[in-house]
Amino acid sequence: MSDIKVLIADDHHLMVDGIKSLLDDVEGLEIVGVANDGEETMVFVSRRPVDVILLDLQMPKMNGFQVAEQIKKKYPKIRILVLTMYDKPGFIRELLESGVDGYVLKNTGKEELVQGIMTVHKGEKFFSKEVSGIFYDSFRKEKDENTFLTSREIEIIKLIAQELTSQEIAEKLFLSHFTVDTHRRNIINKLGVKNTAGLIRYAYENGYFDLQN
């Protein structure tokens, strides 16, 4: 059985060196390369076989959300294990919508990281214990989503009110254009309004945010 071919996509050289030192001696894994930004990641997978990408979210040129979306469209057999410092439930949900296969925090240990790689390579989802706890706690505490705007949705409404385009919002929040458009549609559906103007007016009148913040 051939080794699992792993690509590290991260622009922090110390982090890359640390990951490589953790995984170099793991039987069944092969680090086939390193990409320091989103565009390098896309070029690499177009030229060489990759089984699993260890993907950072905040990278130059294309962020992790955009890379994940493109990989899943063009190379659906490649598994994506997000390796990041971001532990917010909103990030986890948005990455799930992008089709990623797993989510691990950068403070995880070697055993859990290896387990994550092996698990997603088999076609299964993997979340580190800490991420699972954060994710499910947020679900238990959250109000009915049919009437409740999440913090991410309120954040997007504020940026819409500042007349930012979906692409500008995507770049500011490290999201994909597709994710921002999805949020916009969900917000309009939740509030029962017809357009962006109605969205902003409803949210303002009902105290969802202060436009001056």
N, C-alpha and C positions, 0 to 999 in steps of 0.2 A: 504494500500500500504506500503510495507516494506521500511525501510530507505536505502539510497544509501550508500553502504559499501566502505569507502575510506581508501586506504593505502598510507601513507606518506613515500616516498623513498628519503632520504636525509641524508648525513653524518654530517651535522652541527646541533648540539644539540640545540643551541639557536634558529635557524631557525625552527626546528621541534617544539619546545615549543611554538614559536610564532604562527605557523600555527594551532596547537592544540587549543590554547587559542582563536583564531579567530573563529574556526569552532565548538567548543564544544557545544555552545548553539544554533546552527542552526538547526531548525526543519527539519527533513527529511534526515539528514546526520548522519552517524555513523563512527567515526574513529576506524577502526578495528585493526590497528597496525602500527608499524613504522619499516622500514628496513634501516639500516645504510650503506649498500653497495649493489652492484648489485647482488651478489650471494644470500644475505639474501632476496632480493626482489623476486628472482626466487623461492627460497625455500618456502617463505610465500604463494605465489599464488598457489603453488602446493598442499598446505595443507588446506587453508581456502578460502572461497568465497570472492572475491573482485570485485567490480563494476568499480571503478575508481582509478587509481594510480596517485598521485601527484609526478611527477618524476623530480628529479634534474639530471643535465647532468654530472657533474664532481663528480663521486663517485669512491671509491676503488674497486678493483677486477674486476668489470664489469662497464664500464661507461654507461651513460644514453642512448647513441646511441645503444650500444650492447644490453642493457636490452629491449629497445623498439622493436628492431628487433626480439629478442627471444619471447617476450610476444605476438607480433602480429602473429608469426608463431604457437605458442603452445596454446595460449588462445585468439583467435581473438575477443571474446565477451567482454574482458576487455578493458575499455577505458583508454587512456593515456593523461593526461594533463601535459605538461612540465611546470615546475615552476623553472625558472632559472634567473641568472643575465645577461646571454649572450644575447645581442640585435643585433647581426650581421645578416644581411639577409642570409648569407651562412648557418648559423646554422639552421635558420628557414626552408630553402629549404631542407636541408639534413634530418631534422626531418620529414618533410612531406613525403619524399621518404621512410622513415622508417615506415610510416603509423600511426604516432601519430595523436591524435584527436584534440589537442589544444595546445596553446603556450602562457604562461603568464609570465611576468617579476616579480621578487621577490619584487619589490617596489609597486606592485598593492595593491589596497585596498580590504577590506573584501567583499564589494558588488560585485566587479568584479570577485573575486576569486570564490565566491559562484555561480555566474552566469555561470562561466566557467565550474564548476563541473556539474551543472544541465544540461547545454547545451550538453556537450559531452556524458553524461549519456543517453541522448535521441537519440544518434547516429548522432549528428550534429557536425560540426567543430566549434571551438571557438578560436579566437585570441583577446587578449586585445587590447584596442584602440591604445596604444603606439606601440605595435608590428605590428598591421595592417598598421600604418602610415609608419614605417620603411620598411616593406616588400614591399608595393606598390610604395613607393618612389624609391626603388632600381630598380624595374622593369621599371619605367619611364626613369631612367637615363642610364640603361644598353644598351650597343650596341648590335647589332645583334649577338645572341649566336652562329650562324653558323660559324662565323669567329673570334669571340672575346673570349679570354681566361679569365675566371673570376679570381679574386684574389685567391680563393681557389684552382683552377686548377693550377695556376702558383706556388703556395706554394707546391702542390703535385709534380709538375715537379722538383722543386729544391730538394726535398727529394729523388725522384727517382734518380736524378743525383748524390746524395751522396751514392747511392747503398743500400738504405734502402728497405726492403721487404714491401709488402702491409700490413702485420701484424704490423711491426714496425712503419709504417706511421700511421696506425689506432690508435695505442697506443699513439703516440706522439701528434696527433691532436684530440684525444678523439672522434674518428669515429669508425664505425664498419668496419670489413674487407670487407664486401659486398659493403659498400659505397665507399671505396677507389678503389676497383676494377671497380665499375661503373664509377667513375671519370676517371680512367685510360683509359677505353674504350672510353668514351666521348671525351677525349683529343685527342686520336689517330684518332678518326673519324673526329673531327673538323679540325685537321691539315693535314689530308689526307696522313698520313704516315703508314708504315706497322708494325713497332715494336717500342720497347722502345728506341733503339739507334736512330732511325729516329726521334722520338718524341723530344728527347733532342737536336739533331742537328738542327732541324727546329726551335725550340723555341729560341735557342741560336743565330742562324744566323739572326733571325728576331727581335731581341731586346726585347723579352718578359721578360728576366731576366738576371742578371749578376751572373754567376756561382760562383763568389767569395763572394757573399753576404750571 
